[in-house]
Every structure is written in C-alpha cells, then in structure tokens.
Amino acid sequence: MCQFFSVVSAGDSKPLYFDAKIRKKILNKELKYELDSHTSIADYFGYKAEKEDKLNKYEYNPLTKLFQVDQLNTTDDSKQINKFCNELDFKLIVPELIIKPIIHPFKDFSVIEVTKEDIELLKQWDSVWDSVRDSVRDSVGDSVGDSVRDSVRDSVGDSVRDSVRDSVGDSVGVYMSSFFDIKYKYDFKSCIDLWEKGIVPSFDGKIWRLHGKNGKIIFEINKEELKKK
C-alpha cells in the first residue's frame, strides 16, 4: 500500500506527484484516482498501463523525514528526489498539514510533579472528554491522516501505552490532531498542552491520572473532586 507522500519519476530527477489542487479534485470525486497511489500518479501524468513500469517509485514521510525507494525501474535519481522532498513546502501538498517534531512526553521531558496550571489544564480536558473521543477518531481521514497517525504511533504509541494504561490511546489520538490546522468540533488544546509539557492524562472511568517521567503517576484525583478544584 502506497503511503503519503508518494512520488514517481522517469529517472530524469523530475518528480511527478499530486499537489493540493489535484488532491482536492480527487477528494471531491472529480478525478477517479487514489491520493497516494503510484499507479494513479503515473496514469494522471500519461504513463498508462505498461508505461508505468518505466518509472521509479518513491515514498517520503515529511514528519519523520524517512525517504524510501519503492521501485527503481530506470536511471536511479533517488538522491535528487530525496533532496526535492526534503526541501518541499508541504503546504503546497496539504495546506492543513503542520510539520513539526514529534514529541515523546516521557523521553523528551522528565516531569516529576504537577503545577496548578497543569491541574487547570486537566480540569479543562475533563470538561470536554466525554464528547471529544469520537470526534478525534473521525477527524482525519485519507492517506495523509493515516501517515500522521502511523508516524505518531510508531514514535510514541507503544512506549506510551506500555507506561500508561486506561484511556491513553485517546491521548495519542488527540495529540495526532495537533498536526493539522483544522477547526475541530471540540477544543483539544488542554490535552495537547499537557502532552507538549511532558504530561499525559489517563482516565479509568473514576480517577484521572497525570503521568510524567517514565510514565509514572505524578498526580491523581477523583473526577468529582477535580470539578471542585
């Protein structure tokens, strides 16, 4: 399965890819192509049927900077295409995408105690928690959303889940939403702010917990008590 961002070339160092305008037409069903399919890109640019086998196929992840050679079918221009991808302004591909480093809250920070500000952020997060979960899951689709989702989960997912149980999977999803300049139905900012400070909230249905250094619990409070804070 092709991943975002897919590129093909004829070995001439000239990348062929779907920009924002083409992608919008595909999403609007004006063009019958798949967003990051090498075959779709080849067909759109005139390399139909067996002509596709004359193209090099590449994939690039703008968040992790991982460049992959999928197939080399002609002159190797991978260095030039990799350079192109590294220098590309991805606002020209997906205007909503925010390119920024992926934060691992337990590796990039060593929080051992919470502040009043942290508790206030948790209180804000609790106020929208019940409504937020479904919105997070449904907010981002297509190959771009899948790529960001995979990047975040590969970088932090298993490690965070191993350290924190309960509802942490939803915190990973909420953090993922911060990579898109999209106006969501609910405000995720409080949870994202905690994550980017090195603190991950979890909830077991009764108790809210804040996890800091190495995923250890640095604060816990009953949901009802939190409302009184």
PyMOL commands that set and color helices and strands:
alter all, ss='L'
color gray80, all
select helices_A, chain A and resi 20-27+38-44+49-54+78-87+90-92+116-139+142-163+168-177+189-195+213-215+223-228
alter helices_A, ss='H'
color red, helices_A
select strands_A, chain A and resi 6-9+56-61+66-71+200-203+207-211+217-222
alter strands_A, ss='S'
color yellow, strands_A
deselect
rebuild
show_as cartoon
